[in-house]
C-alpha cells in the first residue's frame, strides 16, 4: 500500500490556502492545516505569531512531507497583533522556520509580485530587481530572505 504524501498548509482557511487544500485533497494528498480559527478535521487552531504555541502543536502533527506557507496579513494592520504588517508576516515565517526547519525537508512559500513593486498584471522575471512599494511587498521580501537563509533543505518561493 502506497502511503499518501502529507502536506501542511499554513493559512488553510484563507482564500489561497483553502483553494490549495481542496485541490490537494482531490488529488489524493493527506492535507493538514494550521489556522487562526475554525479548528476541525486535520486543521489545528494556532496563532502562528506565538512561537511557543506553534512549537507545542507541532508535536500533535504526524510526519509531514511538505509545508505550503500561505499565511500572511495582506492589508492594513492585523486585528490579532499590534505589530506592523512587515514585522507580523516576518514573525510568523520565522516561527515556521524555527519550528519546522530542522524536521521537515520541503517548504513552498507563496510570495507576491509586490516584492517587485509591480501593480499591473504583466509577466515578470525573477531576475528583475526587487523594489517593494508597500509594507506587504516588503514583508514578503523579508520572508523570502529569511527562508533563503533558513535550514529548510528544499524550498520554492512562488
Secondary structure as the mmCIF struct_conf table of DSSP 4:
data_model
#
loop_
_struct_conf.conf_type_id
_struct_conf.id
_struct_conf.beg_label_comp_id
_struct_conf.beg_label_asym_id
_struct_conf.beg_label_seq_id
_struct_conf.end_label_comp_id
_struct_conf.end_label_asym_id
_struct_conf.end_label_seq_id
HELX_LH_PP_P HELX_LH_PP_P1 UNK A 2 UNK A 5
STRN STRN1 UNK A 6 UNK A 10
TURN_TY1_P TURN_TY1_P1 UNK A 11 UNK A 13
BEND BEND1 UNK A 14 UNK A 14
HELX_RH_AL_P HELX_RH_AL_P1 UNK A 15 UNK A 26
TURN_TY1_P TURN_TY1_P2 UNK A 27 UNK A 28
STRN STRN2 UNK A 30 UNK A 35
BEND BEND2 UNK A 36 UNK A 37
STRN STRN3 UNK A 40 UNK A 40
TURN_TY1_P TURN_TY1_P3 UNK A 41 UNK A 42
STRN STRN4 UNK A 43 UNK A 45
TURN_TY1_P TURN_TY1_P4 UNK A 48 UNK A 49
HELX_RH_AL_P HELX_RH_AL_P2 UNK A 51 UNK A 58
TURN_TY1_P TURN_TY1_P5 UNK A 59 UNK A 60
BEND BEND3 UNK A 61 UNK A 61
BEND BEND4 UNK A 65 UNK A 65
STRN STRN5 UNK A 66 UNK A 69
BEND BEND5 UNK A 75 UNK A 76
TURN_TY1_P TURN_TY1_P6 UNK A 79 UNK A 80
BEND BEND6 UNK A 82 UNK A 83
HELX_RH_AL_P HELX_RH_AL_P3 UNK A 85 UNK A 100
TURN_TY1_P TURN_TY1_P7 UNK A 101 UNK A 103
STRN STRN6 UNK A 106 UNK A 109
HELX_RH_3T_P HELX_RH_3T_P1 UNK A 113 UNK A 116
TURN_TY1_P TURN_TY1_P8 UNK A 117 UNK A 117
BEND BEND7 UNK A 120 UNK A 120
TURN_TY1_P TURN_TY1_P9 UNK A 126 UNK A 127
BEND BEND8 UNK A 128 UNK A 128
HELX_LH_PP_P HELX_LH_PP_P2 UNK A 129 UNK A 130
BEND BEND9 UNK A 134 UNK A 134
HELX_RH_AL_P HELX_RH_AL_P4 UNK A 135 UNK A 148
TURN_TY1_P TURN_TY1_P10 UNK A 149 UNK A 149
BEND BEND10 UNK A 150 UNK A 151
BEND BEND11 UNK A 153 UNK A 153
STRN STRN7 UNK A 154 UNK A 157
#
